[in-house]
């Protein structure tokens, strides 16, 4: 993979070069823009005009009303009547775009017969259509038929949705916009949609109010029935069980608690006495036995236990009772324990009955209170709803009716023309850039200089005056404007030390021979003789050379002062002589007669001359021209014969 840091400038995109290239084709791009603008103007003039009509309205929510229900209304009733209701303006937006609304609206404004909404699908019910269908059915012709009616409605709905819009304004209102090719029709449709939305909203509110009153009335009657049933049940329970079941349950519970306390105390006395009787029967009546009995049954040291046995009530004094008296007391406690257990069981059963009665009474009482509360709330709601139903304030307000627009909204001519111009500009730039890539020429002087890599690069515009002039005219009248350029070129030639100077022109206006005339006229002197040989194939043929002076393989066809114009004598075309085997030797022989020899070639002949001079010490000066000099041949010429000077135009 190539390192990014080692990438050459040729690999990078030069935006300036692209702009310069496009600027070179500015007239073609302008023509493309003019064509695009013309096409946009044509489309703007021939496009179907459409008009947009708008209507603005607002539907207020119920919470905006200032209806007072009085101080006696409950909070639940107030919430039910004046509770928060969401903005009703937003609900119709989806509703208006639905098919049910469109089909209902069609009954009023007849969208089906409107050519703007139904331009393509028309049901053909003529006798010709019926005959065609009968013939196809008779011959068994089967075709994929579509539902024409459904196709019509789908087309109408699609056109409706694309040309009708509802938007919410910053103030919370709704703006209806209708696009139509008929201004009166657009206003009619917009107003019809607005009126239908308002009427549907009002009818919906009336129906909801009526259903709510009906529901509340039904619920109220049911609540009244529940209240009567709960009162009757409470009455029957009171007759059967008395009016104070809770007090009876409390008394029974207290009695049961007292009996249970006696039962617990008797049980402790019975268990301690049983242990004492067992010790007496076993003959164990020592202090140790007393301590064991005391630890096991703490009630032994209580007053109640000693009173039962008739013992001293002082805790520190203990005497063992007689066995006979202990047995008698034990039997008595056993009878008392059995009687208390039976009494506690009976009281517990009675308490359970009383608790069930209390629970039933509480349930009936709760049902009676709930029914009474529900009935009270519902009757207040019914009163409030009937009051609101009688008071019907206007809940909608129309801010603006749609009127027939005076000017069309589409097409927007300026926008279409601008888009056409932009498209023409882009197409022109794209085509010209592709053409420049395929043409392969240089479109800026900077690119030519960068490709040649020469030390001396001069703008050749000052040499325009020497074009198409002969050597004699240039020598007699060398323009002062061009002398500065020629001076720099001559300095480079002298510094190179080469007597061969190659002048090549790559599609430049200034020919290489004219440049050679100018340099020779400037460099000539008594000590310097200059020879010029033009190898370009487009020069005139010279047939009579018998009277010309011959120097080696060349003849002098023109001589002015110290400048001689030579021509090969063996070939009718000078360019053919470079193919001879001893061409370089023939050129070298001229060094004995001339100080400098200028070798000239133009256009396609430059590569041949450069190849023929390859290997010799040559000072190469090239002529190049923007938009005409192609990059590939120019780079090939540089590889064959490196350049020391460049004149660009």
C-alpha positions as CSV (number, residue, x, y, z in Angstrom):
1,X,0.0,0.0,0.0
2,X,1.3,3.4,-0.9
3,X,2.2,5.7,1.9
4,X,-0.1,8.7,2.2
5,X,2.9,10.9,3.1
6,X,4.6,9.9,-0.1
7,X,1.7,10.8,-2.4
8,X,2.6,13.1,-5.3
9,X,0.8,16.4,-6.1
10,X,-0.6,14.7,-9.2
11,X,-2.5,12.3,-7.0
12,X,-4.3,15.1,-5.2
13,X,-7.4,17.0,-6.4
14,X,-6.5,20.6,-7.3
15,X,-9.7,22.6,-6.8
16,X,-8.0,25.7,-8.3
17,X,-7.1,23.7,-11.5
18,X,-10.7,22.5,-11.7
19,X,-12.0,26.1,-11.5
20,X,-9.6,27.3,-14.1
21,X,-10.6,24.4,-16.4
22,X,-14.3,25.3,-16.0
23,X,-13.5,29.0,-16.6
24,X,-11.8,28.0,-19.8
25,X,-15.2,26.7,-21.0
26,X,-17.2,29.6,-19.5
27,X,-19.0,30.4,-22.8
28,X,-20.2,26.8,-23.2
29,X,-21.3,26.7,-19.5
30,X,-23.1,30.0,-20.0
31,X,-24.9,28.6,-23.0
32,X,-25.9,25.5,-21.0
33,X,-27.3,27.9,-18.3
34,X,-29.2,29.8,-20.9
35,X,-30.7,26.6,-22.2
36,X,-31.6,25.5,-18.7
37,X,-33.2,28.9,-17.9
38,X,-35.1,28.8,-21.2
39,X,-36.4,25.3,-20.5
40,X,-37.4,26.3,-17.0
41,X,-39.2,29.4,-18.4
42,X,-41.0,27.2,-20.9
43,X,-42.1,24.8,-18.1
44,X,-43.2,27.7,-15.9
45,X,-45.3,29.2,-18.7
46,X,-46.9,25.9,-19.8
47,X,-47.4,24.3,-16.3
48,X,-50.9,24.1,-15.0
49,X,-51.7,26.9,-12.6
50,X,-53.0,26.0,-9.1
51,X,-54.6,28.3,-6.5
52,X,-54.5,27.9,-2.7
53,X,-57.5,29.0,-0.6
54,X,-57.2,29.0,3.2
55,X,-59.8,29.1,6.0
56,X,-59.0,29.5,9.7
57,X,-61.2,28.4,12.7
58,X,-61.0,27.2,16.3
59,X,-63.1,24.8,18.4
60,X,-62.9,25.7,22.1
61,X,-62.8,22.9,24.7
62,X,-65.5,22.6,27.4
63,X,-63.3,23.8,30.2
64,X,-63.3,27.2,28.6
65,X,-66.9,27.9,29.7
66,X,-67.7,30.0,32.8
67,X,-70.6,28.0,34.1
68,X,-71.0,28.0,37.9
69,X,-72.6,25.0,39.6
70,X,-73.1,26.5,43.0
71,X,-71.4,25.9,46.3
72,X,-73.4,22.8,47.1
73,X,-72.0,20.7,44.2
74,X,-69.6,18.0,45.2
75,X,-66.1,18.0,44.0
76,X,-66.7,14.8,42.0
77,X,-69.6,16.4,40.2
78,X,-67.6,19.5,39.4
79,X,-64.8,17.3,38.0
80,X,-67.2,15.4,35.9
81,X,-68.7,18.6,34.5
82,X,-65.8,21.0,34.1
83,X,-62.9,18.6,34.0
84,X,-60.0,19.1,31.7
85,X,-60.8,18.3,28.1
86,X,-58.0,18.1,25.5
87,X,-57.9,20.6,22.7
88,X,-60.6,19.5,20.2
89,X,-58.9,21.4,17.3
90,X,-56.3,18.6,16.9
91,X,-58.7,15.7,16.7
92,X,-60.1,16.5,13.2
93,X,-56.7,16.6,11.5
94,X,-56.6,12.8,11.2
95,X,-60.3,12.6,10.8
96,X,-60.4,14.9,7.8
97,X,-57.8,12.8,6.0
98,X,-59.8,9.6,6.5
99,X,-61.8,7.9,3.8
100,X,-65.1,8.1,5.7
101,X,-64.8,11.9,5.9
102,X,-63.9,12.2,2.2
103,X,-66.9,10.0,1.2
104,X,-69.2,12.0,3.4
105,X,-67.8,15.3,2.0
106,X,-68.3,14.1,-1.5
107,X,-72.1,14.3,-0.9
108,X,-71.7,18.1,-0.5
109,X,-69.0,19.2,-3.0
110,X,-69.1,16.2,-5.4
111,X,-65.4,15.4,-5.7
112,X,-66.1,12.4,-8.0
113,X,-67.1,14.7,-10.9
114,X,-64.3,17.2,-10.2
115,X,-61.7,16.7,-13.0
116,X,-59.0,18.0,-10.8
117,X,-59.5,15.2,-8.2
118,X,-60.7,12.6,-10.7
119,X,-58.9,13.2,-14.0
120,X,-58.2,9.7,-15.2
121,X,-60.7,7.1,-14.0
122,X,-64.2,7.4,-15.5
123,X,-66.6,4.5,-15.5
124,X,-67.7,3.9,-19.1
125,X,-71.4,2.9,-19.0
126,X,-72.1,3.5,-22.7
127,X,-73.7,0.9,-24.9
128,X,-70.3,0.4,-26.7
129,X,-68.6,-0.6,-23.5
130,X,-71.5,-3.0,-22.6
131,X,-71.2,-4.6,-26.0
132,X,-67.5,-5.1,-25.6
133,X,-67.9,-6.7,-22.3
134,X,-70.6,-9.1,-23.7
135,X,-68.4,-10.1,-26.6
136,X,-65.4,-10.8,-24.4
137,X,-67.6,-12.9,-22.1
138,X,-69.1,-14.8,-25.1
139,X,-65.7,-15.7,-26.5
140,X,-64.2,-16.5,-23.1
141,X,-61.8,-13.6,-23.0
142,X,-60.3,-13.4,-19.6
143,X,-58.5,-10.2,-18.5
144,X,-57.2,-9.0,-15.2
145,X,-60.0,-6.4,-14.5
146,X,-59.6,-4.0,-11.7
147,X,-62.4,-2.6,-9.6
148,X,-63.1,0.6,-11.5
149,X,-65.1,2.2,-8.7
150,X,-62.3,1.4,-6.1
151,X,-59.7,2.7,-8.5
152,X,-61.6,6.0,-8.8
153,X,-61.9,6.4,-5.1
154,X,-58.3,5.6,-4.5
155,X,-57.3,8.2,-7.0
156,X,-59.6,10.8,-5.4
157,X,-58.2,10.1,-2.0
158,X,-54.6,10.3,-3.1
159,X,-55.3,13.6,-4.9
160,X,-57.2,14.9,-1.8
161,X,-54.4,14.1,0.6
162,X,-51.8,15.7,-1.6
163,X,-53.7,18.9,-2.1
164,X,-55.5,19.5,1.2
165,X,-53.7,20.1,4.5
166,X,-54.6,21.1,8.0
167,X,-52.0,23.0,10.1
168,X,-52.1,24.3,13.7
169,X,-51.3,27.9,14.0
170,X,-49.2,29.3,16.9
171,X,-52.4,30.6,18.5
172,X,-54.0,27.1,18.6
173,X,-56.3,27.6,15.6
174,X,-56.5,25.4,12.6
175,X,-55.7,26.6,9.1
176,X,-57.2,24.6,6.2
177,X,-55.4,25.0,2.9
178,X,-56.9,23.7,-0.4
179,X,-55.0,23.6,-3.7
180,X,-57.1,23.5,-6.9
181,X,-56.8,24.7,-10.5
182,X,-60.0,26.7,-10.1
183,X,-59.7,29.5,-7.5
184,X,-63.5,29.6,-6.8
185,X,-63.5,25.8,-6.4
186,X,-60.6,25.9,-4.0
187,X,-62.4,28.4,-1.8
188,X,-65.6,26.4,-1.9
189,X,-63.9,23.2,-0.8
190,X,-62.0,24.9,2.0
191,X,-65.2,26.4,3.4
192,X,-67.1,23.1,3.0
193,X,-64.4,21.2,4.9
194,X,-64.4,23.9,7.7
195,X,-68.2,23.9,8.1
196,X,-68.4,20.1,8.1
197,X,-65.7,19.8,10.8
198,X,-67.5,22.4,13.0
199,X,-70.9,20.7,12.5
200,X,-69.4,17.2,13.1
201,X,-67.8,18.4,16.3
202,X,-71.1,20.0,17.4
203,X,-73.1,16.9,16.6
204,X,-70.5,14.8,18.3
205,X,-70.7,16.9,21.4
206,X,-74.5,16.9,21.5
207,X,-74.5,13.1,21.1
208,X,-71.9,12.7,23.8
209,X,-74.0,15.0,26.1
210,X,-77.2,13.1,25.4
211,X,-75.5,9.7,25.9
212,X,-73.9,11.0,29.1
213,X,-77.3,12.2,30.5
214,X,-78.9,8.9,29.5
215,X,-76.2,6.9,31.2
216,X,-76.3,9.0,34.3
217,X,-80.1,8.6,34.5
218,X,-79.9,4.9,34.1
219,X,-77.2,4.7,36.7
220,X,-79.2,6.9,39.0
221,X,-82.2,4.6,38.9
222,X,-80.0,1.6,39.5
223,X,-78.4,3.4,42.4
224,X,-81.8,4.3,43.9
225,X,-82.9,0.7,43.6
226,X,-79.7,-0.4,45.4
227,X,-80.4,2.1,48.1
228,X,-83.9,0.8,48.7
229,X,-82.8,-2.8,48.8
230,X,-80.0,-2.0,51.3
231,X,-82.5,-0.2,53.5
232,X,-84.9,-3.1,53.4
233,X,-82.2,-5.6,54.3
234,X,-81.1,-3.4,57.2
235,X,-84.7,-3.1,58.4
236,X,-85.2,-6.9,58.3
237,X,-82.0,-7.6,60.2
238,X,-83.0,-5.1,62.9
239,X,-86.4,-6.7,63.3
240,X,-84.8,-10.2,63.7
241,X,-81.7,-9.4,65.8
242,X,-82.4,-6.2,67.6
243,X,-81.1,-2.7,67.1
244,X,-78.0,-3.1,69.3
245,X,-76.0,-6.2,68.2
246,X,-72.7,-4.5,68.8
247,X,-73.6,-3.8,72.5
248,X,-74.7,-7.4,73.0
249,X,-71.5,-8.7,71.5
250,X,-69.5,-6.5,73.9
251,X,-71.3,-7.8,77.0
252,X,-70.9,-11.4,75.9
253,X,-67.2,-10.9,75.2
254,X,-66.7,-9.4,78.7
255,X,-68.5,-12.3,80.3
256,X,-66.4,-14.8,78.3
257,X,-63.3,-13.0,79.4
258,X,-64.2,-13.2,83.1
259,X,-65.0,-16.9,82.9
260,X,-61.7,-17.6,81.1
261,X,-59.8,-15.8,83.9
262,X,-61.6,-17.9,86.6
263,X,-60.9,-21.0,84.5
264,X,-57.2,-20.2,84.3
265,X,-56.9,-19.6,88.0
266,X,-58.9,-22.8,88.9
267,X,-56.7,-24.8,86.5
268,X,-53.5,-23.6,88.3
269,X,-55.0,-24.3,91.8
270,X,-56.2,-27.8,90.6
271,X,-52.7,-28.7,89.2
272,X,-50.9,-27.5,92.3
273,X,-53.3,-29.3,94.6
274,X,-52.9,-32.5,92.6
275,X,-49.2,-32.4,93.0
276,X,-49.6,-31.7,96.8
277,X,-51.9,-34.6,97.2
278,X,-49.5,-36.9,95.5
279,X,-46.7,-35.8,97.9
280,X,-48.8,-36.4,100.9
281,X,-49.8,-39.9,99.7
282,X,-46.2,-40.7,99.2
283,X,-45.2,-39.5,102.6
284,X,-43.0,-36.7,101.4
285,X,-43.5,-33.7,103.7
286,X,-40.0,-32.3,104.1
287,X,-38.8,-28.8,103.4
288,X,-37.0,-30.0,100.3
289,X,-40.3,-31.3,99.0
290,X,-41.9,-28.0,99.7
291,X,-39.2,-26.1,97.7
292,X,-39.7,-28.5,94.8
293,X,-43.4,-28.0,94.9
294,X,-43.0,-24.2,95.2
295,X,-40.6,-24.0,92.2
296,X,-42.9,-26.2,90.1
297,X,-46.1,-24.4,91.1
298,X,-45.5,-20.8,92.1
299,X,-49.2,-20.4,93.0
300,X,-48.4,-22.3,96.2
301,X,-47.1,-19.1,97.8
302,X,-50.1,-17.1,96.7
303,X,-52.9,-16.2,99.2
304,X,-55.6,-17.8,97.0
305,X,-54.0,-21.2,97.3
306,X,-53.6,-21.0,101.1
307,X,-57.1,-19.8,101.6
308,X,-58.4,-22.8,99.7
309,X,-56.5,-25.1,102.1
310,X,-57.2,-23.0,105.2
311,X,-53.4,-22.4,105.7
312,X,-51.6,-19.4,107.2
313,X,-51.4,-16.6,104.6
314,X,-47.9,-15.6,105.7
315,X,-45.5,-16.8,103.0
316,X,-42.6,-17.6,105.4
317,X,-44.8,-20.0,107.4
318,X,-45.8,-23.3,105.8
319,X,-47.4,-26.3,107.3
320,X,-48.4,-29.4,105.5
321,X,-52.2,-30.0,105.5
322,X,-54.0,-33.2,106.3
323,X,-54.3,-35.7,103.4
324,X,-58.1,-35.9,104.0
325,X,-58.7,-32.2,103.7
326,X,-56.4,-32.0,100.7
327,X,-58.4,-34.7,98.9
328,X,-61.7,-33.0,99.7
329,X,-60.5,-29.7,98.3
330,X,-59.0,-31.4,95.2
331,X,-62.4,-33.0,94.4
332,X,-64.1,-29.7,94.9
333,X,-61.7,-27.9,92.5
334,X,-62.2,-30.7,90.0
335,X,-65.9,-30.1,90.0
336,X,-65.5,-26.3,89.7
337,X,-63.0,-26.8,86.8
338,X,-65.4,-28.9,84.8
339,X,-68.3,-26.4,85.4
340,X,-66.1,-23.4,84.3
341,X,-65.0,-25.2,81.2
342,X,-68.6,-25.9,80.2
343,X,-69.6,-22.3,80.9
344,X,-66.6,-21.0,78.9
345,X,-67.6,-23.2,75.9
346,X,-71.2,-22.0,76.0
347,X,-70.2,-18.3,76.3
348,X,-67.8,-18.8,73.3
349,X,-70.5,-20.2,71.1
350,X,-72.8,-17.3,72.1
351,X,-70.0,-14.8,71.3
352,X,-69.5,-16.4,67.8
353,X,-73.2,-15.9,67.1
354,X,-73.1,-12.3,68.3
355,X,-69.9,-11.6,66.1
356,X,-71.6,-13.0,63.0
357,X,-74.6,-10.7,63.7
358,X,-72.3,-7.7,64.2
359,X,-70.5,-8.5,60.9
360,X,-73.7,-8.8,59.0
361,X,-75.0,-5.6,60.5
362,X,-71.8,-3.8,59.6
363,X,-72.0,-5.1,56.0
364,X,-75.6,-4.1,55.6
365,X,-74.9,-0.7,57.1
366,X,-71.9,-0.2,54.8
367,X,-73.9,-1.1,51.7
368,X,-76.6,1.3,52.8
369,X,-74.1,4.1,53.2
370,X,-72.4,3.4,49.9
371,X,-75.7,3.3,48.1
372,X,-76.8,6.5,49.7
373,X,-73.5,8.2,48.8
374,X,-73.7,7.0,45.2
375,X,-77.2,8.1,44.9
376,X,-76.3,11.6,46.2
377,X,-73.4,12.0,43.8
378,X,-75.3,10.7,40.8
379,X,-78.3,12.9,41.4
380,X,-76.0,16.0,41.6
381,X,-74.3,14.9,38.3
382,X,-77.7,14.5,36.6
383,X,-78.7,18.0,37.8
384,X,-75.5,19.5,36.5
385,X,-75.6,17.7,33.2
386,X,-79.2,18.8,32.6
387,X,-78.2,22.3,33.4
388,X,-75.3,22.2,30.9
389,X,-77.4,20.5,28.3
390,X,-79.9,23.4,28.6
391,X,-77.0,25.9,28.3
392,X,-75.3,25.4,24.9
393,X,-72.6,28.1,24.3
394,X,-71.0,28.5,20.9
395,X,-67.9,26.3,21.1
396,X,-66.4,27.2,17.7
397,X,-65.3,30.4,16.1
398,X,-64.5,31.1,12.4
399,X,-61.7,33.6,12.0
400,X,-61.4,33.6,8.3
401,X,-63.5,32.3,5.4
402,X,-61.8,31.1,2.3
403,X,-62.1,33.4,-0.6
404,X,-61.1,32.8,-4.3
405,X,-57.4,33.7,-4.5
406,X,-56.4,36.3,-7.1
407,X,-53.0,34.9,-8.0
408,X,-51.8,31.3,-8.5
409,X,-49.5,29.7,-6.0
410,X,-48.1,27.2,-8.4
411,X,-46.1,27.1,-10.5
412,X,-43.6,29.4,-8.9
413,X,-42.0,30.8,-12.0
414,X,-38.9,32.3,-10.4
415,X,-38.2,29.1,-8.6
416,X,-38.6,27.0,-11.7
417,X,-36.4,29.3,-13.7
418,X,-33.8,29.3,-11.0
419,X,-33.8,25.5,-10.7
420,X,-33.5,25.3,-14.5
421,X,-30.5,27.6,-14.5
422,X,-28.9,25.7,-11.7
423,X,-29.5,22.4,-13.5
424,X,-28.1,23.9,-16.7
425,X,-25.0,25.1,-14.8
426,X,-24.4,21.7,-13.2
427,X,-24.9,19.9,-16.5
428,X,-22.6,22.3,-18.4
429,X,-19.9,22.1,-15.7
430,X,-20.1,18.3,-15.7
431,X,-20.0,18.0,-19.5
432,X,-17.2,20.5,-19.9
433,X,-15.2,18.9,-17.1
434,X,-15.6,15.4,-18.7
435,X,-14.7,16.9,-22.1
436,X,-11.5,18.5,-20.5
437,X,-10.5,15.1,-19.1
438,X,-11.0,13.4,-22.4
439,X,-9.3,16.2,-24.3
440,X,-6.2,16.1,-22.1
441,X,-5.0,19.7,-22.5
442,X,-3.6,22.2,-20.1
443,X,-6.1,24.8,-19.1
444,X,-3.8,27.1,-17.0
445,X,-0.3,28.5,-17.3
446,X,0.5,27.2,-13.9
447,X,-0.1,23.6,-14.9
448,X,2.0,24.0,-18.0
449,X,4.9,25.5,-16.0
450,X,4.5,22.8,-13.3
451,X,4.6,20.0,-15.9
452,X,7.7,21.4,-17.8
453,X,9.8,21.9,-14.6
454,X,12.0,24.5,-16.3
455,X,14.0,27.3,-14.7
456,X,13.0,29.9,-17.2
457,X,9.2,30.3,-17.9
458,X,8.1,33.4,-19.7
459,X,4.7,34.6,-20.9
460,X,5.0,34.9,-24.7
461,X,2.2,37.5,-25.2
462,X,4.8,40.2,-25.8
463,X,6.0,38.2,-28.9
464,X,2.6,38.4,-30.7
465,X,3.8,41.1,-33.0
466,X,6.4,38.8,-34.6
467,X,4.0,36.2,-35.7
468,X,3.9,35.4,-39.5
469,X,6.7,37.9,-40.2
470,X,9.7,37.0,-42.3
471,X,13.3,37.1,-41.1
472,X,14.1,40.2,-43.0
473,X,11.2,42.2,-41.5
474,X,12.1,41.0,-38.0
475,X,15.7,41.9,-38.4
476,X,14.9,45.3,-39.8
477,X,12.3,46.2,-37.1
478,X,12.6,44.1,-34.0
479,X,9.8,45.3,-31.6
480,X,11.1,46.8,-28.4
481,X,8.4,45.1,-26.4
482,X,9.8,41.7,-27.2
483,X,13.5,42.5,-26.6
484,X,13.3,41.9,-22.8
485,X,12.0,38.4,-23.3
486,X,14.6,37.7,-26.0
487,X,17.4,39.0,-23.8
488,X,16.5,36.5,-21.1
489,X,16.4,33.6,-23.6
490,X,19.7,34.6,-25.1
491,X,21.4,34.7,-21.7
492,X,20.2,31.2,-21.0
493,X,21.5,30.0,-24.4
494,X,24.9,31.5,-23.8
495,X,25.1,30.0,-20.4
496,X,24.3,26.5,-21.6
497,X,27.3,26.4,-23.9
498,X,25.4,24.4,-26.5
499,X,25.5,25.4,-30.2
500,X,22.4,23.4,-31.0
501,X,19.1,25.1,-29.9
502,X,15.9,23.2,-30.4
503,X,12.7,25.2,-30.6
504,X,9.4,23.3,-30.5
505,X,5.8,24.6,-30.6
506,X,3.0,22.5,-29.2
507,X,-0.1,24.0,-30.8
508,X,1.0,27.5,-30.0
509,X,-0.1,30.5,-32.0
510,X,3.6,31.6,-32.2
511,X,5.4,29.2,-34.5
512,X,8.9,27.9,-33.6
513,X,10.4,29.4,-36.8
514,X,9.1,32.9,-35.9
515,X,10.7,32.6,-32.5
516,X,13.9,31.4,-34.1
517,X,13.9,34.5,-36.4
518,X,13.4,36.8,-33.4
519,X,16.2,35.1,-31.3
520,X,18.6,35.1,-34.2
521,X,17.9,38.7,-35.0
522,X,18.7,39.6,-31.4
523,X,21.7,37.4,-31.0
524,X,23.4,38.0,-34.3
525,X,26.6,40.0,-34.6
526,X,29.7,40.2,-36.7
527,X,31.3,37.4,-34.6
528,X,28.2,35.2,-34.5
529,X,26.6,33.5,-37.5
530,X,23.3,31.9,-37.0
531,X,21.7,29.0,-38.9
532,X,18.0,28.2,-38.8
533,X,16.5,24.9,-40.0
534,X,12.7,24.5,-40.0
535,X,11.7,20.8,-39.9
536,X,7.9,21.5,-39.8
537,X,6.0,19.6,-42.4
538,X,3.5,22.4,-43.0
539,X,6.0,24.7,-44.8
540,X,6.0,25.4,-48.5
541,X,8.0,23.2,-50.8
542,X,10.9,24.7,-52.7
543,X,11.6,23.1,-56.1
544,X,14.5,25.2,-57.5
545,X,17.6,24.8,-55.4
546,X,20.2,24.7,-58.1
547,X,21.4,28.2,-57.5
548,X,21.6,27.9,-53.7
549,X,24.8,27.7,-51.7
550,X,25.4,24.2,-50.3
551,X,26.8,23.6,-46.8
552,X,27.2,19.9,-46.1
553,X,23.8,18.3,-46.5
554,X,21.9,21.6,-46.3
555,X,21.4,24.5,-48.7
556,X,20.9,28.1,-47.8
557,X,17.5,29.2,-49.0
558,X,17.6,32.7,-47.4
559,X,20.3,34.8,-45.9
560,X,19.9,38.1,-44.1
561,X,23.0,39.7,-42.6
562,X,24.5,37.0,-40.2
563,X,21.4,34.8,-40.2
564,X,21.0,31.9,-42.7
565,X,17.9,29.8,-43.2
566,X,18.9,26.2,-44.2
567,X,17.0,23.4,-45.8
568,X,18.0,19.7,-46.3
569,X,18.8,19.1,-50.0
570,X,18.1,15.3,-50.2
571,X,14.4,15.4,-49.2
572,X,11.4,17.2,-50.5
573,X,10.1,17.6,-47.0
574,X,12.7,18.6,-44.3
575,X,11.0,16.4,-41.6
576,X,12.0,13.3,-43.7
577,X,15.7,14.1,-43.3
578,X,15.7,13.4,-39.6
579,X,15.2,9.7,-40.4
580,X,18.6,9.4,-42.1
581,X,21.3,7.4,-40.3
582,X,23.9,10.2,-40.3
583,X,21.4,13.0,-39.3
584,X,23.2,13.8,-36.1
585,X,26.6,13.9,-37.9
586,X,25.1,16.2,-40.5
587,X,24.0,18.6,-37.8
588,X,27.4,18.4,-36.1
589,X,29.2,19.5,-39.3
590,X,27.3,22.8,-39.2
591,X,29.3,23.8,-36.1
592,X,32.3,24.7,-38.2
593,X,30.3,27.3,-40.1
594,X,27.8,28.6,-37.6
595,X,28.0,29.6,-33.9
596,X,24.4,28.5,-33.2
597,X,22.1,26.3,-35.1
598,X,18.3,26.7,-34.4
599,X,16.3,23.5,-35.1
600,X,12.5,24.2,-35.3
601,X,9.5,21.9,-35.3
602,X,5.8,22.4,-34.7
603,X,3.0,20.3,-33.3
604,X,3.3,16.6,-34.2
605,X,6.8,17.0,-35.7
606,X,8.2,18.0,-32.3
607,X,8.4,14.4,-31.0
608,X,10.3,13.3,-34.2
609,X,12.8,16.1,-33.9
610,X,13.3,15.4,-30.2
611,X,13.9,11.8,-30.8
612,X,16.4,12.6,-33.6
613,X,18.3,14.9,-31.3
614,X,18.4,12.5,-28.3
615,X,21.9,12.1,-27.1
616,X,23.2,15.4,-28.3
617,X,23.9,18.5,-26.2
618,X,20.8,20.6,-27.0
619,X,19.3,23.7,-25.4
620,X,15.6,23.0,-25.7
621,X,13.0,25.9,-25.6
622,X,9.3,25.0,-25.9
623,X,6.3,27.0,-26.9
624,X,2.9,25.9,-25.2
625,X,-0.6,27.3,-25.3
626,X,-3.5,26.9,-22.8
627,X,-6.4,24.8,-24.0
628,X,-4.4,23.6,-27.0
629,X,-1.3,21.9,-25.7
630,X,-2.2,18.4,-24.7
631,X,-0.6,17.0,-21.6
632,X,0.3,13.5,-22.8
633,X,2.4,14.5,-25.9
634,X,3.9,17.4,-23.9
635,X,5.0,15.1,-21.1
636,X,6.4,12.6,-23.6
637,X,8.4,15.4,-25.3
638,X,9.9,16.4,-22.0
639,X,11.0,12.8,-21.3
640,X,12.7,12.5,-24.8
641,X,14.3,16.0,-24.8
642,X,14.4,17.8,-21.4
643,X,13.5,21.5,-21.6
644,X,15.6,24.5,-20.4
645,X,13.1,27.2,-21.3
646,X,9.3,27.6,-21.7
647,X,7.2,30.3,-23.4
648,X,3.5,30.0,-22.7
649,X,0.5,31.8,-23.9
